[in-house]
Amino acid sequence: MSERSAMTTRGSRLLQEELGRLKSTGRKEAANALAEARAHGDLSENAEYDAAKEAQGMMEARIRMIESRLSNAQVVDVSKLSGEKVVFGATVVIADVDTGEERTLQIVGEDESDIEKGLISYLSPLARALIGRSESDIAKVRLPQGEKEYEIVGVRFEERED
């Protein structure tokens, strides 16, 4: 049995939407691609058929992975959280101690992380350094290029919609 992993209600919703798309449109498109490739004749030397078959297999693997993640998920409703400490789901404003540059990050599940959108996995070194700390604390993070220090400027709890 897989170990339970945390995800926000937003992350759960996005995975459920992707699963729905894959099971409906994705499967239909894969079946159509296979039928079209089959119509091209001899399957033993039909690269288009092989590619369609491989794409279908990858899609089915993704469906199984999403179903597994959802069935083993511990879904956290961030809007129901509060407090001063950084925990899973918190939106944290941090400032680089050296440069003063501020960034806003939300600590989310591994399937939800997207650094471009400010979403970091709770398993990342930065998130692990922040969790359990409070506003004005300094978090030290070990990175490949050395240790970095961030001051926690603010902690809030809000569900993102994007």
C-alpha positions as CSV (number, residue, x, y, z in Angstrom):
1,M,0.0,0.0,0.0
2,S,1.2,3.5,-0.9
3,E,1.8,6.0,1.8
4,R,-0.6,8.9,2.1
5,S,0.5,12.2,0.6
6,A,-0.8,15.7,1.3
7,M,-2.5,17.8,-1.4
8,T,-4.6,20.9,-1.3
9,T,-8.3,20.9,-2.3
10,R,-7.2,22.8,-5.4
11,G,-4.6,20.2,-6.2
12,S,-7.2,17.4,-5.8
13,R,-9.7,19.3,-8.0
14,L,-7.1,19.8,-10.8
15,L,-6.1,16.1,-10.7
16,Q,-9.8,15.0,-10.8
17,E,-10.3,17.3,-13.8
18,E,-7.3,15.9,-15.6
19,L,-8.5,12.4,-14.9
20,G,-11.9,13.2,-16.3
21,R,-10.4,14.6,-19.5
22,L,-8.1,11.6,-19.9
23,K,-10.9,9.1,-19.4
24,S,-13.3,10.8,-21.7
25,T,-11.6,12.8,-24.5
26,G,-8.1,11.3,-24.1
27,R,-9.3,7.7,-24.5
28,K,-11.5,8.6,-27.5
29,E,-8.6,10.4,-29.2
30,A,-6.3,7.4,-28.5
31,A,-8.8,5.0,-30.0
32,N,-9.3,7.2,-33.1
33,A,-5.5,7.5,-33.6
34,L,-5.2,3.7,-33.3
35,A,-8.0,3.1,-35.8
36,E,-6.5,5.6,-38.2
37,A,-3.1,4.0,-38.0
38,R,-4.6,0.5,-38.3
39,A,-6.2,1.6,-41.6
40,H,-2.8,2.2,-43.1
41,G,-2.2,-1.5,-43.5
42,D,0.5,-3.9,-42.3
43,L,0.9,-3.4,-38.5
44,S,4.3,-5.1,-38.3
45,E,6.0,-2.1,-40.1
46,N,3.6,0.6,-39.2
47,A,5.4,3.3,-37.1
48,E,2.3,5.4,-36.8
49,Y,0.5,2.4,-35.2
50,D,3.4,1.8,-32.8
51,A,3.5,5.5,-31.8
52,A,-0.3,5.5,-31.3
53,K,-0.1,2.4,-29.2
54,E,2.8,3.8,-27.1
55,A,0.9,7.1,-26.6
56,Q,-2.2,5.1,-25.4
57,G,-0.1,3.1,-23.0
58,M,1.4,6.3,-21.5
59,M,-2.0,7.9,-21.1
60,E,-3.3,4.7,-19.4
61,A,-0.3,4.8,-17.0
62,R,-1.0,8.4,-16.2
63,I,-4.7,7.5,-15.5
64,R,-3.6,4.8,-13.1
65,M,-1.1,7.1,-11.4
66,I,-3.7,9.9,-10.9
67,E,-6.2,7.4,-9.5
68,S,-3.6,6.1,-7.1
69,R,-2.6,9.6,-6.0
70,L,-6.2,10.6,-5.4
71,S,-7.0,7.4,-3.5
72,N,-4.0,7.9,-1.2
73,A,-4.3,11.6,-0.9
74,Q,-4.8,13.4,2.4
75,V,-6.7,16.5,1.1
76,V,-6.1,19.7,3.1
77,D,-8.6,22.6,2.9
78,V,-6.2,25.5,3.3
79,S,-9.1,27.9,3.9
80,K,-9.8,26.2,7.2
81,L,-6.2,26.5,8.5
82,S,-4.9,29.4,10.6
83,G,-2.0,30.2,12.9
84,E,1.3,31.8,12.9
85,K,3.5,28.8,12.0
86,V,4.3,27.7,8.5
87,V,2.6,24.4,7.8
88,F,1.5,22.5,4.7
89,G,-0.8,24.8,2.6
90,A,0.6,28.0,4.1
91,T,1.4,31.0,1.8
92,V,4.7,32.4,3.0
93,V,6.4,35.6,2.1
94,I,10.1,35.2,2.5
95,A,13.0,37.6,2.1
96,D,16.5,36.6,1.0
97,V,18.7,37.7,3.9
98,D,21.6,38.7,1.6
99,T,19.6,40.6,-1.1
100,G,16.3,41.5,0.6
101,E,14.5,40.2,-2.4
102,E,11.0,39.0,-1.4
103,R,9.1,36.0,-2.8
104,T,5.7,34.6,-2.1
105,L,5.4,30.9,-2.0
106,Q,2.7,28.4,-1.1
107,I,3.6,25.0,0.2
108,V,1.6,22.4,-1.7
109,G,1.6,18.7,-2.6
110,E,4.2,17.3,-4.9
111,D,1.8,17.0,-7.9
112,E,0.9,20.7,-7.5
113,S,4.3,22.2,-7.4
114,D,5.1,24.8,-10.0
115,I,7.9,27.2,-9.1
116,E,6.8,29.7,-11.9
117,K,3.5,30.1,-10.0
118,G,5.1,30.2,-6.6
119,L,4.0,26.7,-5.6
120,I,6.6,24.5,-3.9
121,S,6.4,20.9,-2.8
122,Y,6.3,20.3,0.9
123,L,9.1,17.8,0.1
124,S,11.5,20.4,-1.3
125,P,14.5,21.6,0.8
126,L,13.1,25.1,1.0
127,A,9.6,24.0,2.2
128,R,11.2,21.7,4.8
129,A,13.3,24.6,6.1
130,L,10.2,26.8,6.4
131,I,7.8,24.4,8.0
132,G,7.4,24.9,11.7
133,R,8.8,28.4,11.7
134,S,7.0,31.7,12.3
135,E,7.1,35.2,11.1
136,S,10.5,36.9,11.6
137,D,12.3,33.5,12.0
138,I,15.3,32.8,9.8
139,A,15.2,29.6,7.7
140,K,18.5,28.2,6.6
141,V,18.4,26.1,3.4
142,R,21.1,23.9,2.1
143,L,21.4,24.2,-1.6
144,P,23.9,22.7,-4.1
145,Q,25.6,26.1,-4.3
146,G,25.8,26.5,-0.5
147,E,23.6,27.6,2.4
148,K,21.0,30.3,1.9
149,E,19.1,32.2,4.6
150,Y,15.5,33.5,4.3
151,E,13.6,35.6,6.7
152,I,9.9,34.8,7.0
153,V,8.1,38.1,6.4
154,G,4.5,36.8,6.6
155,V,2.4,33.6,6.9
156,R,-1.2,33.4,5.7
157,F,-3.7,30.7,4.7
158,E,-5.8,31.1,1.5
159,E,-6.9,28.7,-1.1
160,R,-5.6,29.6,-4.6
161,E,-7.9,29.4,-7.5
162,D,-5.5,29.6,-10.5
